[in-house]
Amino acid sequence: MEDNISKKVPEIPDNITEKIPAKFINSRVIVFDPIHASYLYIKKKFFGSPLGINKPRLEYFSKPSELSLIEAYYLLNTEIITIFDVKEKRFLSSEEFYEIAKKIHHKFEDKYVIYKDLREKGFVPRPGLKFGADFVVYKKGPGLEHSSFIVHVRPQDSKITAIDMVRAGRLATSVRKKFVIANPLTLSYYFFEWFKP
């Protein structure tokens, strides 16, 4: 006998007033509750990546979500989440999590400064590894548009070779994005455009 009772999809609240619980497990930050994971992604402007879903749609997903260390620190700092360290069996303060993240994530401090600045300017920065960059940046968000920029975070005293610039610029051009170098010390953004003479 066929069961015609359809499963009711939970509704994602427009606002959650209590802090959302996340767990720090083996250098990863996971939001296990799918309602909370969906809320962070859909209602709070694309935080996290649902586990096992390649291109999430803007609707409830029944999976946990992984936050990048940069996203997790931003949300912890803005008091949207708590982070429970499963190994240590205790909640982490913002300062403690920052120190842990610096040890795990290369250039964490510099990347965070740029991430926070972009978020505060209303952009949606997402991890840019598949484009060979630190971030891909959206004006509205993934699934709503293609990202406009790929951003490389470079400290003021860092050097970039002509070959590195050409390589990054060609990659950006091939995926129809602008190539941006971001300086975390001065919060400056340098845009490069390639064109055929």
Backbone as JSON, one array per atom type, in Angstrom:
{
  "sequence": "MEDNISKKVPEIPDNITEKIPAKFINSRVIVFDPIHASYLYIKKKFFGSPLGINKPRLEYFSKPSELSLIEAYYLLNTEIITIFDVKEKRFLSSEEFYEIAKKIHHKFEDKYVIYKDLREKGFVPRPGLKFGADFVVYKKGPGLEHSSFIVHVRPQDSKITAIDMVRAGRLATSVRKKFVIANPLTLSYYFFEWFKP",
  "N": [[0.83, -1.18, 0.0], [0.63, 2.17, -0.9], [2.08, 4.98, 0.57], [0.62, 8.01, 0.91], [1.1, 10.2, 2.38], [2.71, 13.13, 2.6], [5.95, 14.32, 3.54], [6.27, 16.97, 5.78], [7.87, 19.95, 5.11], [10.07, 21.65, 7.15], [9.64, 25.01, 8.32], [11.68, 27.81, 7.8], [12.68, 30.04, 10.22], [12.3, 33.65, 10.26], [13.82, 35.06, 11.98], [16.14, 34.25, 14.49], [16.52, 34.34, 17.83], [18.07, 33.28, 19.92], [21.48, 32.22, 20.47], [23.09, 30.35, 17.94], [23.97, 26.96, 18.12], [27.17, 25.62, 17.45], [29.63, 23.13, 16.63], [33.04, 22.42, 17.29], [35.04, 20.3, 15.69], [37.72, 18.26, 15.07], [39.23, 20.34, 13.74], [37.21, 21.5, 12.26], [34.17, 23.38, 11.88], [30.93, 22.74, 12.68], [27.49, 23.07, 12.08], [24.96, 21.38, 13.31], [22.14, 21.18, 13.45], [19.68, 21.13, 11.04], [17.73, 23.16, 10.62], [18.88, 25.43, 11.79], [21.23, 25.51, 10.26], [20.16, 25.93, 7.7], [18.94, 28.39, 8.15], [21.18, 30.07, 8.63], [22.35, 29.99, 6.13], [20.35, 30.8, 4.29], [18.71, 32.92, 5.39], [20.55, 34.6, 6.67], [22.36, 35.43, 4.77], [24.08, 33.51, 3.29], [25.96, 31.87, 4.87], [28.13, 29.22, 5.54], [28.35, 25.8, 4.28], [26.26, 23.4, 3.14], [26.53, 20.02, 4.06], [27.25, 17.54, 1.72], [25.69, 18.63, -0.26], [26.01, 19.99, -3.28], [25.33, 22.35, -4.82], [23.5, 24.28, -3.09], [20.02, 25.09, -2.9], [17.88, 27.95, -2.45], [16.28, 27.15, -0.15], [14.89, 25.19, 2.53], [17.25, 22.85, 3.76], [17.97, 19.52, 4.6], [20.3, 18.88, 6.01], [23.37, 18.92, 7.95], [25.65, 21.73, 8.27], [28.8, 23.04, 7.22], [30.88, 25.49, 8.53], [33.3, 27.77, 7.34], [36.47, 28.48, 8.91], [36.87, 31.19, 9.01], [34.28, 32.24, 8.55], [33.04, 31.16, 10.81], [34.41, 32.43, 12.9], [33.68, 35.09, 12.42], [30.87, 34.94, 12.83], [30.84, 34.1, 15.5], [32.05, 36.27, 16.73], [30.16, 38.23, 16.22], [28.18, 37.38, 17.79], [26.28, 35.51, 16.95], [26.54, 32.79, 16.84], [27.51, 30.02, 19.0], [30.46, 28.25, 19.88], [31.28, 25.0, 20.51], [33.86, 23.14, 21.75], [34.51, 19.97, 21.03], [36.49, 18.1, 21.73], [37.81, 19.32, 23.92], [35.65, 19.63, 25.51], [34.17, 22.0, 26.12], [32.91, 25.4, 25.82], [34.18, 27.73, 23.47], [35.8, 30.85, 23.74], [35.71, 33.94, 21.91], [38.31, 34.96, 21.62], [39.87, 32.69, 22.19], [39.12, 30.97, 20.1], [40.03, 32.43, 17.92], [42.83, 32.29, 18.24], [43.21, 29.55, 17.89], [42.28, 29.23, 15.24], [44.16, 30.77, 13.83], [46.39, 29.14, 13.93], [45.64, 27.0, 12.37], [44.66, 27.88, 9.88], [46.08, 29.22, 7.07], [47.33, 32.51, 6.75], [45.22, 33.57, 8.24], [44.6, 35.88, 9.87], [44.93, 38.1, 8.13], [43.17, 37.43, 6.04], [40.76, 37.37, 7.42], [40.36, 40.07, 8.11], [39.83, 41.23, 5.61], [37.61, 39.69, 4.83], [35.71, 40.43, 6.81], [35.48, 43.18, 6.26], [34.43, 43.13, 3.64], [31.97, 41.85, 4.13], [30.78, 43.75, 5.81], [30.46, 45.78, 4.01], [28.38, 44.86, 2.58], [28.73, 42.83, 0.75], [28.96, 39.35, -0.33], [31.26, 37.27, 0.6], [32.75, 34.23, -0.35], [34.42, 31.04, 0.11], [37.22, 30.76, -2.06], [38.73, 28.75, -3.22], [38.42, 26.94, -5.41], [38.76, 28.59, -7.53], [41.33, 29.29, -7.31], [41.81, 31.35, -5.53], [41.52, 33.52, -2.62], [38.94, 34.37, -1.92], [35.71, 34.24, -3.51], [33.54, 36.72, -4.62], [30.3, 37.9, -4.15], [27.62, 40.07, -5.14], [24.93, 39.75, -4.55], [24.54, 36.95, -3.95], [25.43, 33.4, -4.0], [23.86, 31.36, -6.46], [21.98, 33.25, -6.96], [23.2, 34.89, -8.67], [26.16, 35.11, -10.76], [29.41, 35.16, -9.35], [31.16, 38.24, -8.94], [33.81, 38.98, -8.52], [37.15, 37.72, -8.01], [39.14, 37.38, -5.22], [42.35, 38.02, -4.01], [44.13, 37.98, -1.08], [46.64, 39.98, 0.01], [49.31, 40.78, 2.01], [50.75, 44.04, 2.81], [53.55, 44.09, 2.56], [54.09, 41.97, 0.9], [55.21, 40.21, -2.02], [54.44, 40.11, -5.46], [54.77, 38.39, -8.41], [55.23, 39.2, -11.91], [54.45, 37.07, -13.48], [52.75, 35.68, -11.72], [50.7, 37.58, -11.55], [49.76, 37.68, -14.19], [48.93, 35.05, -14.51], [46.87, 34.86, -12.54], [45.19, 36.87, -13.48], [44.51, 35.91, -16.04], [43.15, 33.6, -15.35], [40.98, 34.72, -13.94], [39.77, 36.18, -16.0], [39.07, 34.12, -17.73], [36.99, 32.93, -16.38], [35.19, 34.92, -16.33], [35.38, 37.02, -14.39], [36.38, 39.73, -12.23], [39.71, 40.38, -11.31], [41.07, 40.83, -8.16], [43.25, 42.37, -5.89], [43.61, 42.45, -2.47], [44.45, 44.53, 0.23], [45.02, 44.01, 3.52], [45.99, 45.71, 5.51], [45.55, 48.38, 4.83], [42.99, 48.26, 3.96], [42.54, 48.34, 1.22], [41.61, 47.92, -2.19], [42.58, 46.55, -5.21], [41.81, 46.55, -8.48], [42.01, 44.58, -11.4], [41.87, 44.51, -14.87], [41.75, 42.68, -17.85], [42.29, 43.15, -21.25], [41.87, 42.86, -24.78], [44.08, 44.26, -27.16]],
  "CA": [[0.0, 0.0, 0.0], [1.46, 3.36, -1.05], [1.84, 6.01, 1.58], [0.44, 9.29, 0.25], [1.35, 11.29, 3.31], [3.98, 13.77, 2.26], [6.66, 14.87, 4.68], [6.16, 18.43, 5.85], [9.16, 20.62, 5.15], [10.08, 22.66, 8.21], [9.74, 26.4, 7.9], [12.85, 28.5, 8.35], [12.23, 31.3, 10.84], [12.92, 34.88, 9.76], [14.78, 35.52, 12.97], [16.41, 33.36, 15.63], [17.06, 35.24, 18.85], [19.11, 32.65, 20.72], [22.7, 31.92, 19.71], [23.03, 29.05, 17.26], [25.08, 26.12, 18.56], [28.05, 24.96, 16.48], [30.63, 22.31, 17.3], [34.38, 22.39, 16.72], [35.44, 18.89, 15.66], [38.85, 18.0, 14.16], [39.53, 21.57, 12.97], [36.04, 21.91, 11.46], [33.04, 23.93, 12.66], [29.72, 22.17, 12.1], [26.16, 23.38, 12.64], [24.29, 20.1, 13.08], [20.69, 21.32, 13.29], [19.39, 21.62, 9.68], [16.98, 24.43, 10.66], [19.88, 26.48, 12.04], [22.11, 25.55, 9.09], [19.39, 26.56, 6.63], [18.75, 29.79, 8.55], [22.44, 30.8, 8.4], [22.62, 30.07, 4.69], [19.29, 31.48, 3.53], [18.24, 34.17, 6.0], [21.67, 35.45, 7.12], [23.21, 35.74, 3.62], [25.01, 32.52, 2.75], [27.02, 31.37, 5.74], [28.24, 27.77, 5.61], [28.16, 24.93, 3.11], [25.57, 22.18, 3.56], [27.31, 18.82, 3.77], [26.66, 16.63, 0.74], [24.88, 19.34, -1.26], [26.96, 20.74, -4.09], [24.8, 23.69, -5.08], [22.25, 24.39, -2.34], [19.01, 26.06, -3.35], [17.43, 28.83, -1.39], [15.16, 26.53, 0.56], [15.33, 24.34, 3.63], [17.96, 21.61, 3.45], [17.91, 18.65, 5.78], [21.67, 18.44, 6.29], [24.21, 19.85, 8.72], [26.42, 22.65, 7.44], [30.14, 23.35, 7.73], [31.31, 26.88, 8.42], [34.75, 27.96, 7.26], [36.96, 29.06, 10.16], [36.66, 32.64, 8.92], [32.85, 32.47, 8.78], [32.74, 30.81, 12.2], [34.92, 33.5, 13.77], [32.82, 36.26, 12.2], [29.58, 34.7, 13.5], [31.11, 34.06, 16.94], [32.33, 37.66, 17.12], [28.91, 39.01, 16.15], [27.29, 36.74, 18.76], [25.21, 34.76, 16.28], [26.73, 31.38, 17.19], [28.46, 29.6, 20.03], [31.28, 27.13, 19.37], [31.62, 24.04, 21.55], [35.0, 22.3, 21.39], [34.12, 18.6, 21.42], [37.64, 17.46, 22.37], [38.06, 19.95, 25.23], [34.37, 19.59, 26.24], [33.83, 23.32, 26.65], [32.67, 26.45, 24.84], [35.35, 28.56, 23.18], [35.59, 32.3, 23.65], [36.13, 34.51, 20.63], [39.77, 35.06, 21.65], [40.42, 31.33, 22.1], [38.89, 30.44, 18.75], [40.92, 33.19, 17.03], [44.18, 31.72, 18.38], [43.17, 28.22, 17.26], [42.13, 29.41, 13.79], [45.43, 31.28, 13.29], [47.32, 28.01, 13.8], [45.14, 26.05, 11.37], [44.33, 28.5, 8.59], [47.15, 30.08, 6.55], [46.97, 33.93, 6.57], [43.9, 33.77, 8.83], [44.38, 37.25, 10.34], [44.76, 38.98, 6.97], [41.94, 37.06, 5.31], [39.6, 37.76, 8.22], [40.19, 41.53, 8.01], [39.18, 41.5, 4.32], [36.28, 39.07, 4.89], [34.84, 41.28, 7.64], [35.25, 44.43, 5.54], [33.51, 42.85, 2.54], [30.64, 41.6, 4.72], [30.23, 45.02, 6.3], [30.11, 46.58, 2.84], [27.18, 44.26, 1.98], [29.06, 41.76, -0.2], [28.95, 37.98, 0.18], [32.48, 36.55, 0.26], [32.7, 32.78, -0.16], [35.74, 30.47, -0.16], [37.54, 30.84, -3.49], [39.76, 27.77, -3.56], [38.26, 26.34, -6.74], [39.21, 29.58, -8.5], [42.71, 29.63, -6.99], [41.79, 32.64, -4.84], [41.08, 33.45, -1.22], [37.49, 34.51, -1.91], [34.91, 34.72, -4.63], [32.69, 37.71, -3.98], [29.01, 38.13, -4.8], [26.86, 41.23, -4.7], [23.68, 39.23, -3.97], [24.79, 35.65, -3.34], [25.47, 32.26, -4.92], [22.54, 30.89, -6.86], [21.22, 34.42, -7.4], [24.02, 35.53, -9.71], [27.54, 34.66, -10.79], [30.26, 36.05, -8.57], [31.73, 39.33, -9.73], [35.24, 39.16, -8.29], [37.95, 36.78, -7.23], [39.98, 38.23, -4.38], [43.57, 37.52, -3.4], [44.53, 38.82, 0.05], [48.09, 40.1, 0.01], [49.82, 41.8, 2.95], [51.41, 45.16, 2.16], [54.96, 43.82, 2.26], [54.24, 40.77, 0.08], [55.6, 40.45, -3.41], [53.71, 39.33, -6.47], [55.54, 38.46, -9.65], [54.46, 39.47, -13.13], [53.85, 35.79, -13.9], [51.61, 35.44, -10.82], [49.62, 38.5, -11.92], [49.21, 37.26, -15.47], [48.22, 33.78, -14.26], [45.63, 35.16, -11.83], [44.34, 37.65, -14.37], [43.98, 35.05, -17.1], [42.14, 32.74, -14.73], [39.79, 35.54, -13.67], [39.15, 36.51, -17.29], [38.48, 32.9, -18.31], [35.73, 32.64, -15.68], [34.42, 36.17, -16.41], [35.38, 37.72, -13.11], [37.45, 40.7, -12.08], [40.79, 39.96, -10.42], [41.25, 41.87, -7.15], [44.21, 42.17, -4.81], [43.14, 43.19, -1.29], [45.47, 44.81, 1.23], [44.32, 44.05, 4.81], [46.5, 46.77, 6.37], [44.94, 49.66, 4.46], [41.66, 47.96, 3.42], [42.55, 48.82, -0.17], [41.31, 46.9, -3.2], [43.16, 46.88, -6.51], [41.11, 45.8, -9.52], [42.74, 44.42, -12.65], [41.05, 44.05, -16.01], [42.53, 42.34, -19.03], [41.56, 43.4, -22.49], [42.64, 42.62, -26.0], [44.32, 45.52, -27.86]],
  "C": [[0.89, 1.26, 0.0], [1.06, 4.41, -0.03], [1.78, 7.37, 0.88], [0.69, 10.49, 1.16], [2.72, 11.89, 2.99], [4.62, 14.33, 3.53], [6.57, 16.38, 4.63], [7.56, 19.01, 5.98], [9.12, 21.69, 6.22], [10.22, 24.07, 7.64], [10.95, 27.03, 8.56], [12.39, 29.82, 8.94], [12.95, 32.5, 10.23], [13.98, 35.4, 10.72], [14.92, 34.48, 14.07], [17.11, 34.23, 16.66], [18.15, 34.6, 19.7], [20.33, 32.36, 19.83], [22.62, 30.5, 19.15], [24.22, 28.21, 17.68], [25.85, 25.5, 17.38], [29.07, 24.16, 17.27], [31.95, 22.33, 16.53], [34.9, 20.96, 16.85], [36.55, 18.73, 14.63], [39.1, 19.17, 13.21], [38.39, 22.04, 12.08], [34.95, 22.44, 12.39], [31.76, 23.51, 11.95], [28.49, 22.67, 12.85], [25.31, 22.16, 12.3], [22.79, 20.23, 12.81], [20.39, 21.9, 11.89], [18.6, 22.92, 9.63], [17.96, 25.59, 10.84], [20.81, 26.63, 10.84], [21.42, 26.26, 7.92], [19.2, 28.05, 6.9], [20.01, 30.62, 8.25], [22.71, 30.99, 6.91], [21.61, 30.97, 3.97], [18.95, 32.85, 4.11], [19.37, 35.13, 6.39], [22.69, 35.71, 6.02], [24.39, 34.79, 3.44], [26.22, 32.21, 3.62], [26.98, 29.84, 5.71], [28.03, 27.09, 4.28], [27.49, 23.66, 3.59], [26.35, 20.94, 3.14], [26.57, 17.92, 2.79], [25.77, 17.29, -0.29], [25.83, 20.27, -2.02], [26.53, 22.18, -4.33], [23.46, 23.84, -4.35], [21.31, 25.42, -2.95], [18.57, 26.89, -2.16], [16.15, 28.31, -0.75], [15.74, 25.65, 1.66], [16.12, 23.15, 3.11], [18.1, 20.8, 4.73], [19.27, 18.08, 6.15], [22.35, 19.41, 7.24], [25.01, 20.71, 7.75], [27.78, 22.88, 8.08], [30.43, 24.82, 7.48], [32.82, 26.9, 8.22], [35.19, 28.58, 8.58], [36.74, 30.57, 10.17], [35.19, 32.99, 9.17], [32.5, 32.25, 10.25], [33.21, 31.91, 13.14], [34.07, 34.77, 13.64], [31.49, 36.1, 12.94], [29.72, 34.63, 15.02], [31.31, 35.48, 17.46], [31.06, 38.51, 17.12], [27.8, 38.37, 16.99], [26.07, 36.07, 18.13], [25.31, 33.27, 16.61], [27.54, 31.24, 18.46], [29.26, 28.45, 19.4], [31.7, 26.27, 20.55], [32.73, 23.15, 21.04], [34.74, 20.9, 21.94], [35.26, 17.9, 22.17], [37.87, 17.99, 23.78], [36.81, 19.95, 26.12], [34.02, 20.93, 26.9], [33.6, 24.3, 25.5], [33.93, 27.29, 24.69], [34.96, 30.02, 23.15], [36.07, 32.74, 22.26], [37.66, 34.56, 20.54], [40.42, 33.68, 21.5], [40.28, 30.76, 20.69], [39.81, 31.14, 17.74], [42.33, 32.59, 17.06], [44.25, 30.34, 17.72], [43.14, 28.36, 15.74], [43.41, 29.9, 13.15], [46.43, 30.15, 13.06], [46.93, 27.07, 12.66], [45.1, 26.64, 9.97], [45.42, 29.49, 8.17], [46.62, 31.49, 6.27], [45.6, 34.26, 7.18], [43.63, 35.23, 9.19], [44.09, 38.19, 9.17], [43.46, 38.7, 6.23], [40.7, 37.51, 6.08], [39.32, 39.25, 8.1], [39.44, 41.86, 6.72], [37.77, 40.92, 4.3], [35.3, 39.97, 5.63], [34.5, 42.57, 6.91], [34.26, 44.22, 4.39], [32.09, 42.61, 3.04], [29.99, 42.91, 5.16], [29.85, 45.96, 5.17], [28.91, 45.98, 2.09], [27.45, 43.18, 0.95], [28.98, 40.4, 0.48], [30.23, 37.29, -0.27], [32.34, 35.07, 0.59], [34.1, 32.23, -0.42], [36.01, 30.37, -1.67], [38.54, 29.83, -3.98], [39.63, 27.21, -4.97], [38.65, 27.3, -7.86], [40.67, 29.99, -8.23], [42.83, 30.96, -6.27], [41.4, 32.44, -3.38], [39.56, 33.51, -1.12], [36.94, 34.7, -3.32], [33.87, 35.61, -3.97], [31.45, 37.96, -4.83], [28.42, 39.43, -4.3], [25.58, 40.78, -4.01], [23.9, 37.9, -3.27], [24.81, 34.54, -4.36], [24.07, 31.74, -5.21], [21.65, 32.01, -7.35], [21.91, 35.12, -8.57], [25.36, 34.82, -9.75], [28.36, 35.65, -9.97], [30.93, 37.07, -9.48], [33.25, 39.36, -9.67], [35.87, 37.9, -7.72], [39.0, 37.62, -6.51], [41.17, 37.45, -3.83], [43.96, 38.49, -2.3], [46.05, 38.81, 0.11], [48.5, 41.16, 1.03], [50.64, 42.86, 2.21], [52.84, 44.84, 1.74], [55.17, 42.59, 1.37], [54.6, 41.15, -1.35], [54.77, 39.57, -4.32], [54.47, 39.5, -7.78], [54.62, 38.77, -10.82], [53.77, 38.2, -13.6], [52.64, 35.46, -13.04], [50.41, 36.32, -11.21], [48.96, 38.07, -13.22], [48.39, 35.98, -15.3], [46.87, 34.04, -13.6], [44.66, 35.92, -12.72], [43.72, 36.82, -15.48], [42.9, 34.13, -16.56], [40.86, 33.52, -14.51], [39.04, 35.84, -14.96], [38.45, 35.29, -17.87], [37.16, 32.52, -17.63], [34.86, 33.9, -15.55], [34.27, 36.88, -15.06], [36.5, 38.76, -13.11], [38.45, 40.16, -11.05], [41.09, 41.11, -9.47], [42.34, 41.44, -6.17], [43.74, 43.06, -3.65], [44.27, 43.32, -0.28], [44.78, 44.96, 2.59], [44.77, 45.19, 5.72], [45.78, 48.09, 6.1], [43.48, 49.51, 4.0], [41.51, 48.55, 2.02], [42.31, 47.64, -1.1], [41.8, 47.38, -4.56], [42.54, 45.97, -7.56], [41.95, 45.76, -10.78], [41.77, 43.92, -13.72], [41.98, 43.79, -17.18], [41.68, 42.62, -20.26], [42.49, 43.16, -23.67], [42.84, 43.95, -26.72], [43.66, 45.52, -29.23]]
}
